Amino acid sequence: MAKKLATIPVFHIPYRVTEHRKLKLGKTRCDGYVNFSRRRIKLRLGREPWTDLHEIIHAAADALDIRLNERKTNQLARAMWGAGVKAPWENGP
């Protein structure tokens, strides 16, 4: 059963964010993914802490028609997370 975390605007496009006990993309377990056509961000319970930002970056890049590969997306997400940026549904300062 999915737990709804939030609905967030990504450049005025509402994305519904849910958390799942298990999450697969195809046959591969993953920490999160974005379904652009359905405007959904799905996150796995127990994911890496920067995954939330990673998926938001994917959604933003798509909205702006910017091509970012997984490596660049990971670098951006980890740098932002390391600087204290958090997803809107995360607790903290």
N, C-alpha and C positions, 0 to 999 in steps of 0.2 A: 504494500500500500504506500502510495506516495504522500509525502508531507509537503504542503504548500508553504514555502518560505516567504514569498513576496511576489508582487508584480512590480517590475521596475521599468521606467522609460529609458530606452536607449535611442537617443536622438528622436524623441517623441513617438517611438515605436514601442508599444507595451509588450514586455516579455514576461511570461509567467515562469517563476522559478520554483522547482520542486526538488525534494530530496528523496532518494530511494535507497533501500537496503542493498540491493544489487543493481548493477547497471552494466549493460553490454552494448557495444557498438558492433553490430554484426555478431561474431562469435567471440570477440575480444572484450575482456573486462576493462572498463575505463572509469576514470574519476568523474568525468562530466562530458557533456556535449550540448551543442545548440542545434535545434531544429528551426532553421530560418523560415521555412514556409509556414509552420504552425506557431512561430514566435514563442518557443519554449526553450528554457535552459534547464537541463536535468543534471543533478549532482548526486554523487554516491556518498552515502553516509560513511565516514572514515576517510574521506578524500584528503589529498595534500592540502595544506592551508591556503595556498595561492590559487587553487583550482577555480574558486569563485571568480576571481579577477580574470583569470585566463579565459573563461567562457564569456564574460562581459566584453573583453577585448575582441573576441571573435565576433560577437554581435555588433559591436561598434564599427569594426573594420568592414563588415558586410554592409552596414548602413551607409558607410562613406565610400564604398566600392574600392577599398584598399586591400591588396593581396598581402596577407601575412602568413608565412609558413608556421608550422608548429614550433620550430626552434625560436623564431623571433617572438612569437606569442608567449612562449614560456619565459624568455628573457624579460620581456616587458612586465608580465605578471609577477615574476619573482622580484624584480627591481621595485615595483610599486608596493608589493607586500612588505618588502624589507624596509621601505620608507614609511611604513605605517598606514598605507591606504587599505581600507577594508571595504568589503561589499556592504550595501545598506542593511542587510539582515543580520550581519555579524555583531556580536557584543564587543564592546571596547570603547576606548576614547575616540 
